[in-house]
Structures are given as C-alpha cells and as structure tokens.
Amino acid sequence: MDEAIRKECMAYVGRQREATDSMAPETAAKQAHALGVAAPEAELPATWHWAYFNHGFPISNQGEDGHERLGLFLPPAPFHRRMWAAGDVTVHRPLRIGVPATRRSTITDVAFKSGRTGDLCFVTVDHAIEQDGGLGVAERQTIVYRDCGLPEKALRAPGDPVPDGYVVHPDMELFFYSALTHNGHRIHWDRNFCREVEGYPGLIVHGPLMATKLCDAMAGTASVRRFAFRALAPVFDTTPIRLVHPAAGTGGEGRIERSDGVISMQATLETA
C-alpha cells in the first residue's frame, strides 16, 4: 500500500457530517411496503432509521459506482468494491415517527489490512441520532473497500426452481429499496456494471435490507436494545437464502444462509 495514500486516508479520521430529518410517516410506510409488512404507527423498529437522513448529493459529486465520490466525506480509498461490512445499533430510546431528529456522523477509524481476497480498507463511521434533545440511537457502521477480484459464480440460474424454505430477492425489490434509501450504488440496479466492472454474476442484495429483515424476524413484537451484524458473503438477486434464528423476541444469535450452506450474515440481538 502506498504510504502517501494511507496517510491521506488516515487524515479523514475525525471528520463529521450532520443531517436532519422530519421523520415523516410516509417514509416508514414506504419502508413497510418494501418489506411487505404493516407500517408502524408511532415508533420506528430498530434499523428502520436507515430509510431516513438520505438527502442525496449533487450529481457532480457522484462517483462511477453511483455513490458519492470518495474524498468528500469518506476517505479516498484506492479500491473499487464497496460493501457494508458490519453494523452495531444500540437503541437508547425508540425513534418516534413524525418527530424531527438529527444524525451526527463521525469517521472514527480507517484501517488497511490484507486478506485472502487482497488488500482491504476498513472505514468506521459512528452515528448518533438525537430526538427531542436526547440520544435515541447510537450506531457503528463499518464499510470495507477492496479490489475487484476474480469473477464470482452464481448459485442458481434465473428460472431455476428455488429450494423449499428459501427465498430470492427480485430485481424490483432491490430497485424499491435503493429508491427508498436514496442509494445510487450501481451494484444494486445496474446488471451490466455488476458483471463487466465488478465481476459479480448478478445484482447485489443490500446488506442493510437483509439486516433489517433478520432484525425484524428476530425481534418479533419485542423492543430491541441492541442489534449487531456482520456481512460475510455476498447475496445476489438469484441467490436463494433463508433466515435462521431463535424464537422471535427471545434475543440471541441469528444468521442468513445461502442455499449452498455459506453463511452470508451473522447477527446478535438483545431485547429491551
């Protein structure tokens, strides 16, 4: 790794960004529509805040991959592939729908590592969401950047039957979730970009979309105190997956499994 690039990226530690949101009920209703569940009436379920505070950026600031260009808020990592690697959400007070809130984001760490897929850059961003003068949600988000490696293989050809107990994510579901979260990342909607630029066999299912589904399934009707997850392997729009977790509302460990037995995501949940 070039030492000058490393130092430039490390200099971004401490950068901050602030966003406010009216926490409109219409956004929660759209989130519920995207997930196929009933809309919450008063409080947001844990992780549903990911549909808020996404006000976008000028098109002139857009990078080739559809995200905001690196070097503005996030450091100029010298790698092409970007993934949401992990998240840790602590709910101090459930966020109330319709009550304005402020999210303050701080880059707290930048680390370079070498793995089996090559060099990696991990960026940690801490988010604090305040509402009515008090802390509602604290979150630690870990983003990983890496080089485009060898092309990955699909587990299932389009049109092949989906195994019993598994589901797939149609491309329109990914489109709706991208629109909901104002996420322009092309790996979720541009199939040619996935195949020709990043070497993926299909569209990538959003990590936060899967994390929200897993969190909701694990929580049931219980209030969530903490939800933490790690993304371990990609899921494509043709990849059959299933959620594996204890009885809803009991807390503990859960995971998302692909039909080839690979664990795509691991998570822990604590109820309030």
HUBEL-V306568 format. One record per residue. RES is the residue in one small letter. SS is DSSP state (A for helix, B for strand, O for the rest). OMEGA is omega as a letter, one per 20 degrees, with the letter a starting at -180 (* if undefined). Layout:
# HUBEL-V306568
res = {RES	RES}
ss = {SS	SS}
omega = {OMEGA	OMEGA}
This chain:
# HUBEL-V306568
res = {m	d	e	a	i	r	k	e	c	m	a	y	v	g	r	q	r	e	a	t	d	s	m	a	p	e	t	a	a	k	q	a	h	a	l	g	v	a	a	p	e	a	e	l	p	a	t	w	h	w	a	y	f	n	h	g	f	p	i	s	n	q	g	e	d	g	h	e	r	l	g	l	f	l	p	p	a	p	f	h	r	r	m	w	a	a	g	d	v	t	v	h	r	p	l	r	i	g	v	p	a	t	r	r	s	t	i	t	d	v	a	f	k	s	g	r	t	g	d	l	c	f	v	t	v	d	h	a	i	e	q	d	g	g	l	g	v	a	e	r	q	t	i	v	y	r	d	c	g	l	p	e	k	a	l	r	a	p	g	d	p	v	p	d	g	y	v	v	h	p	d	m	e	l	f	f	y	s	a	l	t	h	n	g	h	r	i	h	w	d	r	n	f	c	r	e	v	e	g	y	p	g	l	i	v	h	g	p	l	m	a	t	k	l	c	d	a	m	a	g	t	a	s	v	r	r	f	a	f	r	a	l	a	p	v	f	d	t	t	p	i	r	l	v	h	p	a	a	g	t	g	g	e	g	r	i	e	r	s	d	g	v	i	s	m	q	a	t	l	e	t	a}
ss = {O	O	A	A	A	A	A	A	A	A	O	O	O	O	O	B	B	B	B	B	B	O	O	O	A	A	A	A	A	A	A	A	A	A	A	O	O	O	O	O	O	O	B	O	O	O	O	A	A	A	A	O	O	O	O	O	O	O	A	A	A	B	O	O	O	O	O	B	O	O	O	O	O	O	O	O	O	O	O	O	B	B	B	B	B	B	B	B	B	B	B	O	O	O	O	B	O	O	O	O	B	B	B	B	B	B	B	B	B	B	B	B	B	B	B	O	O	B	B	B	B	B	B	B	B	B	B	B	B	B	B	O	O	B	B	B	B	B	B	B	B	B	B	B	B	B	O	O	O	O	O	O	O	O	O	O	O	O	O	O	O	O	O	O	O	O	B	O	O	O	A	A	A	A	A	A	A	A	A	A	O	O	O	O	O	A	A	A	O	O	A	A	A	A	A	A	O	O	O	O	O	O	O	B	O	O	A	A	A	A	A	A	A	A	A	A	A	A	A	O	O	O	O	B	B	B	B	B	B	B	B	O	O	O	O	B	O	O	O	O	B	B	B	B	B	O	O	O	O	O	O	B	B	B	B	B	B	B	O	O	O	O	B	B	B	B	B	B	B	B	B	O}
omega = {r	a	r	r	r	a	r	r	a	a	r	r	a	r	a	r	a	r	r	a	r	a	a	r	r	r	r	r	r	r	r	r	a	a	a	a	r	a	r	a	a	a	r	r	r	a	r	r	r	r	a	r	a	a	r	a	r	a	r	r	a	r	a	a	r	r	r	a	r	a	r	r	r	a	a	r	a	a	a	a	r	r	r	a	a	r	r	a	r	a	r	r	r	r	a	r	r	r	a	a	r	r	r	a	a	r	a	a	r	a	r	r	r	r	a	r	r	a	a	r	r	r	r	r	r	r	r	a	a	a	a	r	r	r	r	a	r	a	r	a	r	r	r	r	r	r	r	a	r	r	r	a	r	r	a	r	r	a	r	a	r	a	r	r	a	r	r	a	r	a	r	r	r	r	a	a	r	r	a	a	a	a	a	a	a	r	a	a	a	a	r	r	r	a	a	a	a	r	r	a	a	r	r	r	a	r	a	r	r	r	r	r	a	r	r	a	a	a	a	r	a	r	a	r	a	r	r	a	r	r	a	a	a	r	r	a	r	a	r	r	r	r	r	a	r	r	a	r	a	a	r	a	r	a	r	a	r	a	r	r	r	r	a	a	r	a	r	a	r	r	a	*}
